[in-house]
Amino acid sequence: MFLPVSRRRERQRVALDSTSTLGHHVESLGVPLTEVGPMTAGGRGVPPSYQPEPGDVVEVLPMPRPQPLPGEPRFLLDVHLGTLARRLRLLGIDAAYHNDMDDPSLVVQANEERRVLLTQDRGLLRRRALWLGAYVRGSRPADQLRDLLDRFAPPLRPWTRCTACNGELVPVDKDDVEPLLEAGTKRTYDAYGRCGACGQVYWRGAHAGHLEHIIEQARAWAS
């Protein structure tokens, strides 16, 4: 998908030199190494640091799905994926997001917190300092979510995270949050949760039907 349409059905020929690695050649064709799985040269497995030799026939496979990760998946999304971040949090997936963070800061946070950096910016994925990233496919949030669930298969725990800040929700008694509620809400709902980080209060309001649809759709994709 990263190659021009006119070149997707043909072998790619590259000019060799004495310094460029296989990883460099792959990225020069427009494919971030974060999207690359096993590679072979002459039928034997080789790493991105391999230096191709004249006549080598190299096979580059995509990253396997689900992609293995060290521990439970944790994500950091770039500024263009805010809706996806909220949907991940709705599903109980650890998804950090800031709407004002530049690329170098994203790399720093992803590395320090061992989060997979999610983006549609191929240049960002090619930053050498980045420990791990992933290209998000799709232009619609629903398509992006489906792609992410297919790639990483994260466990789903709906209604356990704050969609505003990513903090964890804890059940609270109605009496504890009553001063924060509108009169109509107090009369209609009895079950509440509160974010342990920012204090946001949650309940299954009129919008719950739409959110439940997102959750059920995600469960179907993940099964």
Backbone torsions as a table, in degrees:
resi	resn	phi	psi	omega
1	MET	NA	-18.0	-178.2
2	PHE	-87.8	-11.1	178.8
3	LEU	-87.2	153.8	171.9
4	PRO	-57.3	144.7	-176.1
5	VAL	-54.0	-38.4	-176.3
6	SER	-68.0	-13.6	-175.0
7	ARG	-114.3	7.0	-172.8
8	ARG	-76.9	-18.9	-176.2
9	ARG	-107.9	16.2	-179.6
10	GLU	-131.4	157.1	174.8
11	ARG	-67.9	146.0	178.7
12	GLN	-97.8	123.2	177.6
13	ARG	-96.7	134.5	-179.9
14	VAL	-126.1	146.5	176.7
15	ALA	-84.5	130.0	-178.3
16	LEU	-89.3	153.7	170.9
17	ASP	-138.5	-172.7	-173.7
18	SER	-89.2	-0.5	-174.3
19	THR	-126.5	-29.0	-171.4
20	SER	-72.3	133.5	178.7
21	THR	-88.3	170.4	176.3
22	LEU	-61.5	-39.6	177.8
23	GLY	-59.7	-40.4	178.1
24	HIS	-63.3	-43.1	-179.4
25	HIS	-64.6	-40.7	179.4
26	VAL	-62.4	-45.8	-179.4
27	GLU	-68.9	-30.0	178.4
28	SER	-66.6	-20.4	176.2
29	LEU	-85.9	-4.4	176.8
30	GLY	103.5	7.8	-176.5
31	VAL	-105.2	113.5	176.2
32	PRO	-64.9	143.1	-179.5
33	LEU	-66.2	-19.2	175.8
34	THR	-63.3	-19.6	-177.7
35	GLU	-100.1	3.7	-174.3
36	VAL	-102.3	134.0	175.1
37	GLY	-99.9	-137.9	-178.7
38	PRO	-62.4	143.6	176.2
39	MET	-127.0	141.9	177.9
40	THR	-129.3	150.6	173.0
41	ALA	-132.4	117.8	-176.9
42	GLY	64.1	28.0	177.7
43	GLY	87.0	-1.9	-179.9
44	ARG	-113.0	145.4	-179.7
45	GLY	-66.6	137.0	-179.8
46	VAL	-136.0	152.0	177.6
47	PRO	-87.7	169.2	176.9
48	PRO	-59.1	-23.9	-178.7
49	SER	-79.2	-4.6	-179.5
50	TYR	-63.5	138.0	176.4
51	GLN	-99.7	112.0	-178.1
52	PRO	-60.1	150.2	178.0
53	GLU	-110.6	157.1	178.9
54	PRO	-54.3	131.1	179.2
55	GLY	90.2	-7.0	178.7
56	ASP	-59.9	135.9	168.5
57	VAL	-107.3	114.1	-173.8
58	VAL	-106.6	134.4	173.9
59	GLU	-110.9	128.0	-179.2
60	VAL	-117.2	112.4	-179.1
61	LEU	-95.0	156.3	178.0
62	PRO	-73.4	163.7	175.7
63	MET	-59.7	130.6	-179.8
64	PRO	-64.7	151.5	177.6
65	ARG	-123.6	133.8	-4.8
66	PRO	-69.6	144.7	-178.3
67	GLN	-77.9	124.5	179.0
68	PRO	-68.7	138.8	178.8
69	LEU	-131.8	154.1	174.8
70	PRO	-77.1	99.9	-179.3
71	GLY	91.1	-176.3	-178.9
72	GLU	-69.7	138.8	-177.3
73	PRO	-60.3	134.3	173.0
74	ARG	-131.3	138.7	-171.1
75	PHE	-125.6	157.3	169.9
76	LEU	-133.2	124.5	-174.8
77	LEU	-107.5	143.4	179.6
78	ASP	-76.6	176.9	-168.4
79	VAL	-65.4	-16.0	-176.1
80	HIS	-92.0	1.0	-173.7
81	LEU	-119.7	38.4	-177.2
82	GLY	-63.8	-42.2	-179.8
83	THR	-65.0	-40.9	177.1
84	LEU	-61.7	-40.4	179.0
85	ALA	-59.6	-43.8	-180.0
86	ARG	-65.3	-36.8	179.0
87	ARG	-69.6	-37.9	176.4
88	LEU	-63.0	-43.1	178.9
89	ARG	-64.6	-38.4	176.6
90	LEU	-56.7	-34.9	-179.5
91	LEU	-85.0	1.6	179.3
92	GLY	81.6	18.9	-179.6
93	ILE	-94.8	132.8	-177.8
94	ASP	-67.4	107.1	-174.1
95	ALA	-135.4	101.8	176.8
96	ALA	-80.9	144.6	-178.2
97	TYR	-157.3	139.3	174.7
98	HIS	-136.7	134.5	-178.0
99	ASN	-88.0	8.5	-177.2
100	ASP	-138.6	23.6	-175.6
101	MET	-99.3	130.4	-179.8
102	ASP	-82.3	171.3	-173.6
103	ASP	-59.6	-47.2	179.8
104	PRO	-59.6	-38.0	-180.0
105	SER	-68.5	-35.8	176.4
106	LEU	-61.2	-43.0	-179.8
107	VAL	-63.9	-42.3	-180.0
108	VAL	-61.1	-48.4	-178.9
109	GLN	-65.1	-43.3	179.0
110	ALA	-58.2	-42.8	-179.0
111	ASN	-69.7	-45.0	-176.4
112	GLU	-66.4	-37.3	-175.9
113	GLU	-101.3	4.3	-179.1
114	ARG	51.6	52.4	175.8
115	ARG	-105.1	145.9	174.1
116	VAL	-77.9	122.7	179.7
117	LEU	-81.9	120.0	-179.2
118	LEU	-102.2	131.7	-176.5
119	THR	-162.2	165.9	169.3
120	GLN	-114.0	17.5	179.2
121	ASP	-101.4	104.2	-177.6
122	ARG	-64.4	-32.2	178.1
123	GLY	-63.3	-38.4	178.1
124	LEU	-64.9	-39.5	179.8
125	LEU	-68.4	-20.7	-178.1
126	ARG	-89.2	1.5	178.3
127	ARG	-66.2	125.1	-174.6
128	ARG	-62.8	-29.0	-176.3
129	ALA	-75.0	-17.0	-174.6
130	LEU	-73.0	127.2	-177.0
131	TRP	-74.8	-37.2	-179.7
132	LEU	-163.6	135.0	178.2
133	GLY	-145.3	175.5	179.3
134	ALA	-153.7	138.7	176.0
135	TYR	-82.7	129.2	179.9
136	VAL	-92.7	121.3	-178.9
137	ARG	-90.3	145.2	176.2
138	GLY	106.7	148.1	178.0
139	SER	-99.4	-21.4	179.3
140	ARG	-98.3	144.5	179.7
141	PRO	-54.9	-37.5	179.6
142	ALA	-63.5	-41.9	178.9
143	ASP	-67.5	-38.4	178.4
144	GLN	-64.1	-42.3	179.2
145	LEU	-63.9	-43.9	179.9
146	ARG	-61.9	-40.8	178.9
147	ASP	-62.7	-42.4	-178.3
148	LEU	-66.9	-42.5	179.3
149	LEU	-64.5	-36.8	178.4
150	ASP	-68.4	-37.8	-175.0
151	ARG	-76.9	-41.8	-172.4
152	PHE	-112.3	-14.1	179.2
153	ALA	47.3	51.4	179.8
154	PRO	-70.9	148.4	175.3
155	PRO	-65.8	142.3	-178.2
156	LEU	-102.3	129.8	176.6
157	ARG	-135.7	72.2	-174.2
158	PRO	-56.1	148.6	175.2
159	TRP	65.0	30.3	179.0
160	THR	-117.6	-4.2	179.7
161	ARG	-128.6	151.9	176.6
162	CYS	-75.1	124.6	-180.0
163	THR	-74.3	-13.7	-179.5
164	ALA	-85.9	-41.2	-173.5
165	CYS	-128.7	-6.7	179.2
166	ASN	83.6	3.7	176.7
167	GLY	-69.1	165.2	-179.5
168	GLU	-86.2	141.2	-179.8
169	LEU	-91.3	143.4	175.9
170	VAL	-127.9	141.5	177.6
171	PRO	-63.5	144.1	177.8
172	VAL	-135.3	151.7	175.2
173	ASP	-71.5	147.1	179.7
174	LYS	-57.8	-38.4	-178.7
175	ASP	-61.9	-30.8	-177.1
176	ASP	-71.6	-26.2	-176.8
177	VAL	-114.2	2.1	-175.2
178	GLU	-54.8	-39.4	178.9
179	PRO	-62.0	-18.3	-177.7
180	LEU	-93.3	-3.2	-171.8
181	LEU	-102.7	148.0	170.9
182	GLU	-71.9	157.2	-176.5
183	ALA	-58.6	-43.8	-179.4
184	GLY	-63.2	-37.0	178.2
185	THR	-66.4	-43.2	179.7
186	LYS	-61.2	-37.3	-178.7
187	ARG	-73.0	-30.3	-168.3
188	THR	-95.6	-32.5	-171.2
189	TYR	-123.3	147.9	-178.4
190	ASP	-122.5	-19.5	-177.6
191	ALA	-102.3	128.8	-176.4
192	TYR	-138.2	153.5	171.7
193	GLY	-129.3	159.1	-179.1
194	ARG	-139.0	139.8	179.2
195	CYS	-72.4	127.3	179.0
196	GLY	-71.8	-12.2	-179.0
197	ALA	-98.3	-51.4	-174.7
198	CYS	-108.4	-10.5	177.8
199	GLY	85.4	1.0	179.0
200	GLN	-58.2	137.0	-179.8
201	VAL	-100.2	138.7	-177.7
202	TYR	-126.8	148.1	172.4
203	TRP	-153.9	163.2	-178.8
204	ARG	-81.7	87.8	-177.1
205	GLY	-90.0	-160.3	-176.9
206	ALA	-63.7	-23.7	-179.0
207	HIS	-81.5	-4.8	-172.2
208	ALA	-63.4	-30.8	-179.9
209	GLY	-61.2	-44.4	178.1
210	HIS	-64.2	-42.0	-179.5
211	LEU	-68.1	-38.2	177.1
212	GLU	-62.9	-34.7	177.3
213	HIS	-63.3	-42.5	177.8
214	ILE	-61.2	-42.2	-178.9
215	ILE	-66.0	-47.2	-179.1
216	GLU	-64.3	-37.9	177.2
217	GLN	-63.5	-42.9	179.4
218	ALA	-64.1	-40.3	178.6
219	ARG	-63.2	-37.8	178.4
220	ALA	-65.9	-41.0	178.5
221	TRP	-66.4	-35.2	-174.9
222	ALA	-80.6	-13.9	-176.1
223	SER	-79.5	NA	NA
